[in-house]
Amino acid sequence: MEPTLYVKRHCPWCTEAIDWLQQQKIKVNVVDVLEDASSYERLQQISRQSLTPTLELANGAILADFDISQLEYFLTKNPI
């Protein structure tokens, strides 16, 4: 299963996360939670909040409301 990145349009942190992941050649399924109610519900279920970006890995690891330094650290502990 490809990691899922939950985002909201016009979110600068989301754009930064997408750009960084692309630069690292890390493939993720990008889901805009404002365009799909079920994805928004999923975001709230897995993170217990509504903040983005939120990354969900296949192993069940979740990183919610992060910046790039937190993302880098998270991926060292949870390789994709």
N, C-alpha and C positions, 0 to 999 in steps of 0.2 A: 504494500500500500504506500502510495506517495504521500509525503507529509502535506498537511493542509494548513494554509496560512489564511486566517480569517482577517479581513480588512474592511474598512469603510472608505468610500470614495472621499476624496479631498482630505484624507488624513495624512499629514506630512510624515509621521512616523511609519505609517504603512508603506508609503512610497519609498522611503529610505530602506525599509526592510526588503521590499521587493527588489530594489536596485542592488542591494548588497548580496542577496541570495543569487541573483543572476550573475553578478561579477564573480562569485565563488563557484559558479556552475552547479548550484544546488537546485534541483528541480522540485518545485512545490506546486500543489494545486491551490490557486488563489481564488478565494471565495469572498465576494462582496456581500456582507450580511445585510446590507440595506436593500439589496435587490431580491433577497430570498428569505422569507420568514422562517422556514425550517432551519436554515443555516444560522440565523440569528438565535434561534432556540438552542441549537447545538452549541454555539459559542457560550451561551449562558450556562448550559448544562455542564460543560467540561471545565469552565474556568470560574464559575460562580460569580461572574461579572459580565459587563457588556462592553468592556474596553478592548480596543484593538491597537496594534496588531496582536494576534494570538496565534501561536504555532502549535499544532497537534501532530505528534509523531506516531508512527505505526505501533510503537511499543507502549503507547498510552501516555508518554511524557507530554506535559503541557507547559508552555511558556506564555504567560499572559501579560499584556501591557508592557512591552519591553522596548529597550533601545538597542543599538547595535552592539555595544559592549556586553550587555546581558545576553544577547543572542549568541555572540561568539563564545562566551563562557558556557552557556547551556549546551551548545553543539560539541564542545570538548568533552562534556560529561555524558552526552547522549548522541553519539555519532549516527549519522543517517546512512 
